[in-house]
Amino acid sequence: MSQQIYTGVWTDWTYGRVNGATITLSARDGAFLLAFVATLVTVVAARLWRIVGFICHQALASGGKHDGLYYQRQLILRNTPTPMSAAWLFLQQAWHWQRIADRSLLRTLPWAVGGLLYVGLFAAAAIFSSRISDAATEFRLLAPTSCGLFVPSDRDAFQEKATYDNSAASVYSRQCYGNAAGPACGILPVKSIQYTNYSVDCPFRSDICMAVNSFIMETEMIDSHIHLGINAPKQDRTYYQRQTTCSPLITDSGFIQYVNGDEARALGWNDSVTIKYLYGALGSENYTYLYNTYAERMQIGYSTWSYYSLASAKESPWRPTEALSLDGRDLTLILIAPNSVIHLRPNDDPVFGTNASQETADGTMYYFPDRFVSPIACADGHRFCNPINGMCTPFRGSSEVVRWTRARELGLNAAQSAAAERLGFAVSASTFYDLVFTRMQSFLNAQELVSGLTQLPLPADQWKLEMNLLFSAAMAKMQHRMAEYVVGPTVPVRGALVKPWEVAGDGGAFEKLCHSQMSRLSQGTLNFSVLGLSILLGLGGVIIAVSWVLEPLAGWLQRKTGYGATKAKRWERDENLQVMRMLFEAKEAGGWKGTTDSFPVTTSNGTFEYDAAFLSDGVVVHRVSQDASEGKA
């Protein structure tokens, strides 16, 4: 399975059509876009400063007499292109005019502070613009590299794939279910499927159940979008729930039989050496398993065997005894034999119980298993629900429940039905038998706590822990098989892809699923919110456009209406080139044309001097009338 990330525009329906609109780009293209955004913010900051300068200049522009600080301030607002430069000039004003102009600090420092705040604001905006991708969804869409339902071509391929899948599911569940958090936990849409467990009465016939409560594990209502990553709007989502009930079984008369007489001799053993376990016929035999009690002395560890019966199967290799009969449920029988394993502590666990003791010569007390073989029966039920109308199927076996989803009463639309069929395929191999038949005794957590043949202490509910671990692995396996629909199997084995859209009546819904699988795997790609980019580009574009049209438009309106016409003239007059023109004209240097409403140029290509008459190392003092010092703003 080669997982590739789709790059382009898509919608994460978690956030809706507008907020969920997303652009996924490669690392290179994402870097280009981030650079463009940072540049845009810089340009917008510069053009917005132009607007601020224009508004402030026009607000302060007035006729009459003013002091020199006023005219300098107007020139700074008119001609300084950056807020940092303006802030520096205002600070210099505050210093140099402090003993000359009235209220010089009050008339300059606020402008300097404003310029610095403006710089800080847009510096922060530039920094956060580089993180604009963080505002987008954390999910990616998987590119459909091998879309369809994968079917192994032969038994060897099936065995190889099942072995890998079961091992991967076990490793993932131990890393990511519970409080653990391994490196692989950040790839699937959710780290784990949550479920509850509690004790219930035995669902099987009372004469086969031990005198302990059964153990039920039940998932939360699993949303096909949120938990499994099938990207879809709310009306196209499906709910799924699984319930597994496990019970330890008795090994008393009626369900076991010691082999004696001719039958024992035909097997080559003495009487009462082998035991038949009678939990249903297996193939042509009228018993489930034949156990040799000599295994207790053969210095071997745990052994396990498992059998299954599907609710929808007309014939099954294992045909459960009537006492285990449950309508519409898939059944798994697990047999656990401790063989030569001994314990250092007594234990009342119904499966791993050890109460018979023996003291050795050195005073060490050993405890021996209560039973040669401990059976556990588990019944699996699955159901689908329509979140739109609240209708649900009954709990049924994995194959049978898919047929129930086609019932008209459930009211699933084409997209919901396709998601249910796809999920049904993912859970079709999720009985506990499917999880343990490739692993045998290695699936036991108790096996990991065996030193030699000595079992380290186990809790009194170890069997429940074992069932919990299997249930977690079943959920992890389902999570991984959902992604398999889009990208193919993880391990390369021989097989074929069945494409449901080529055979189904409404195949479009199945094909659409190829482009709807979400993952938290990023592979270096970057997500950008279409809404965020649109707001940034739109607002930035408006600011840039306004900055270019504001001055001529305001000037035209001022001249047209007569309101503020002199303010417009002052804006044009205070421009650097116009100030230079007026300086030269005052000194009769060159002939100039182009007043405040046009670009100033000389009337001819003549030359004139701009040296001694204008430049001096000394201080030039001009007499200013007393009235001039009265105009302040």
Steps between C-alpha positions, in 0.01 A plus 500: 500500500659821383320793657514816294341831592259670262605857414240748387171647619263293715250543782538365852135451588584506870485879474238536228510615140640849571729456800613157381612606152870409489796518266768233549837581344831322480783623723651700212176661385398564860827683563436718194152584622627586849764727346231668288279550806786656696577732208133591468480591868805724459348674196164539674672649805676756281186594307289520816759736647450719194127509575563579867742777406250652255213496748711647781646768272159605376353500849773737622521717187370850566556856385650789690835527666682206664837439656781304339425179692154490346632530146768239565242261638284546195797430273585185698143373470498586130835360391631235739437161336540276806370525857844426644653794313211720609539392864870585489432844352232570760744404776756738353232768489426445867868547586586796282181702554470451875621854587362674194142391432221495751388155616757341270502163679122476502492586129768249396539205738147360445576487127830321567328249728227448242760429233678248723171329588418480132838337434445252784151416380606416148816324618272267695274470195799403286604236752153354525456511125776240481278276712191550291496130422443427871150643469408229251391145579761256629374230263611409149324304228664178388554476126325189357802298387334156516133556571266207553438195717815286509449124481806269539542264206576181696532355847868589535431863411207504741715355778784744435271801501311386810825439687628848421166671569455327836852578610467864395163533674639352821802731500287805421240423769769459765663828397194715444209362704482607861743760629789400276597723207756359259632662181243320284204644692483824302415354160144363514201738525471420873762343723262234630138392500355550845300220661359404836500166678283367777369176647176337387323170540621219279324515160537125445301218657553500873632142520808585291598825675727523799365658817655837412364795309560532131700792365361734236701749293299761311630781283371850495286588200766516229452783249619401153636853451645593839639163611570322173590794278243454221470868409133582450237759596269408787222367279737245343648357820435163658523387861640163602521320834651170611419291804699194610398284796742241640438229758723235657346155452488205737703184441270269693313188406299549185764719338807284550553128461804293597600257230512140624492144377539410138482861389793590727703204382425590138661836572797325663432623853388359831160571646424853621808652336319689227194720541236590245360852526140499387409854396383402157596277212811583300496373145421128504581463871233519768724696736677836488848415621695202632750589772776275632559552871863389465562853371507601865829310538661585166663826612311716253329834547155624406307357205190655347245392241215698350190422294229715350148484366347785297133577544441519126691182409283202413792268564800561724796278595401545863133449579438632853314288748140599560594647839705764317235581244431872457284627218672738262838522675848395388659261751863439588621225733847541651663212689795585726720222640773596753672160453816505717471861619503535880431802719660656805170641630148361524244654266121482480478610136242273324741439211844534657399371843766321710410364841654152527835541674816303562798588718850410385787383717641852522170631631382664178125476448380445142142521378359297214220584254148409602418355156682335212318720249295815561247593229365848428208561263452845343198625306539794262218731400515794259243762412467801271296810566371783287587823687241692299191308616644316803411154365739210569536139395494237775836362617593230252801309371748680276366363172135496593492862621598631155183349356301680767641835383318454170163494674272783392410573862856610577476770233866520400577704189748383236801660670406358840441154354838503325673599825316222686597240239862613515501488880329161490788366292748642753333323794436175313823352636482642851393208719743408772580190297617721212729683741665200668518220245826639356653571840401198711616534861705812426181705520481434875615781724559236768755335269712814521516457877644149497861446604604157382188310602425713806209738473556837663207618715180576309194699612180314586335635183780418255254342260319835466829672423563245224157565349551876522828472311332294228214747472743791470689312229171437317425873501853584386474248217172655387656849503788389278276306260299815434806668348575181306195562280673805347868406494502119492646249747796590718695186416551414130321168443336338201141601456245700306316826554124470480357834389144520634408794278536274196243251625273694737176654384602844627873468456569873513477501879763225526734679260456824692633319808834471321541876539364532853745334738655738750823445689721695737806391305650816347813386310625859509191649334340820625131581538359848446151617581328629187293731719808636677686556174193660345462742790870582492509551124169683492576735787856553380380569148244751624760682710745515209230620260372762744852626560540570128161663437442677832719804434381585147140413584499710817668788315244483220209497743648786701542714190163396359304576814719784623508339842861457608645621171777683681585180689552325167730783389700470821545124445638571153709792622666299780631235262883494495540601136257789541687622810822487297335696215382768740848521654662557160232746395554697821869525412422566134696191404375378167170550333233255619163388382254262652329628809364286778266303274768363265854368494749794528757541219711790373373701207819434304813292501701774666735456794522689827714496809399318818804544724620797700174686491321215666761312699672642807687355795384785715167567659261707296246691703198660339278743671155363563207719581344462842174396339665198340574346838136507594385242249541155651326169462 
